[in-house]
Amino acid sequence: MFFSLLFAGLLIVVVALKYLHKPTPRCPECHTPRDGDHPICSCGYVFEFPDDDDPLEYGDSDDTF
């Protein structure tokens, strides 16, 4: 009985750790971790796509002129 309780406790701990661990997002092409809030990976993969048809705008709009 002791070993079955020990096994059940170990199983609960392993399952809890599996679902509580949140891995960092990685690029599916080169597998490098995403760097902060940058939308584009160094290999060119785009992490985010807009839900609407508006163009993507990053940074200050004053820097474009």
Rosetta blueprint (number, residue, H / E / L):
1 M L
2 F H
3 F H
4 S H
5 L H
6 L H
7 F H
8 A H
9 G H
10 L H
11 L H
12 I H
13 V H
14 V H
15 V H
16 A H
17 L H
18 K H
19 Y H
20 L H
21 H L
22 K L
23 P L
24 T L
25 P L
26 R E
27 C L
28 P L
29 E L
30 C L
31 H L
32 T L
33 P E
34 R L
35 D L
36 G L
37 D L
38 H L
39 P L
40 I E
41 C L
42 S L
43 C L
44 G L
45 Y L
46 V E
47 F L
48 E L
49 F L
50 P L
51 D L
52 D L
53 D L
54 D L
55 P L
56 L L
57 E L
58 Y L
59 G L
60 D L
61 S H
62 D H
63 D H
64 T H
65 F L
